[in-house]
C-alpha cells in the first residue's frame, strides 16, 4: 500500500513536469524581427503574396554592420518567383541601413 501511494505520487509529478515542459512556448529566433521586415518589404516591392520563405543566414560585416538574408517565394499576377532579400543594419541600434532585393535565377 505504501508503494502504491509513492508510485501514484511519482506518476502525478511526472505528468505535471511533462505538461509544463510541453506547454512552454518556443522562443522566437534571433532573426524574427528581420524576417517580418523582409516579408513586408518584398510584398510592397513586388505587389505579391508570400508563398514561402527561408532564413539564409546572418553575416557580421563590421562591428556596427550586420546583414540578415532571406530567400522568399512570391506569387503575383505574373506567376511565382524567388527573391533574395538582404537587410543591412546596425546590430547595436537595430537601425536599418539598407534593404536590397535580387530575383533568383529561374
N, C-alpha and C positions, 0 to 999 in steps of 0.2 A: 504494500500500500504506500509506503514511504517513497519507493522508487517511482511509482506511478505519478505521484504529485510532482516529484522532481522532473520527471520526463515531460509532464504537461507544462510545467513552468518553462523548461528549456524550449519546447515547441512554440509556446506563445512568444517567448523572447526572440526566437529565430524568425517567426512570422513578422514581428514588429520591425526588426532590423532590416529584413528583406524588403518590406514595403516602404520603409523610409529611404532606402538606397534607390529603389526603382522610381520613387516619386520625385527625386531631386531633379530639378531642371538642369539641362546641359548648359554649360557656359557658352556664351557667344564667342565665335572665333575672333581673333585679333583683327581680321580684315573685314568684319561685318559692316562697319561704317562705310568703308571704301567700296564694298560691293554694291551697297544701296546707291551710292553716288554714281557708280559706273553704270548701273542699270537705268537710273533716271536720265543720265546724260545721253546714253545711247538711244533711249526712246525718243528723246527730244531731237537729237541729231538726225535720226533716220525715220522718224514718224512710224515706228514699228513696235510690235509687241515682242516680249521676251519669250522665247521657246525654252531655252536652257542656258546655263552659264557654268563656267569653271574658273576657279581661282588658280591662276597660273603660278603666281608667287610674288614675293616681295624682294626688292633689291635695295640695299642701302648704298646710295651713290656717294654721299659725303655725310659728315656729322649732322648737317642741317637739311639734307635732301634724301628722300626715300621715294620709291615707286612701288605701287601695287598694280599688278597686271592681271587682267581678266580676259577670257575668251567667251564671247556671247554668241548665241544662235538666235537670230532675229527673224521675224516674219512681217512682211508688209504686202501691199497690193502686187508688187513685183515678184514675190516669192520669198524663199528663205535663203539666208546667207549668214556667214560668220564674220564677226568683227572682234578685233583685239582692242581693248580699252586700257590705256595706261594713265594712271593718276599719279602725278608727281606732287609731293607735298613736304612740308617741314614737319618732321616727326615730333618735335617739341611743342609746337604751337598748333599742329594739325591744320595749318593753313594750306589750301590747295594752291599750288604754283602753276600747274598746267594739266589739262586733260586732253589726251590725244586719241585718235581713232585710226585704225588701219584695217581695211577689209581683208579677210582671209582669202587666199587664192583658192579658186574652185577646184 
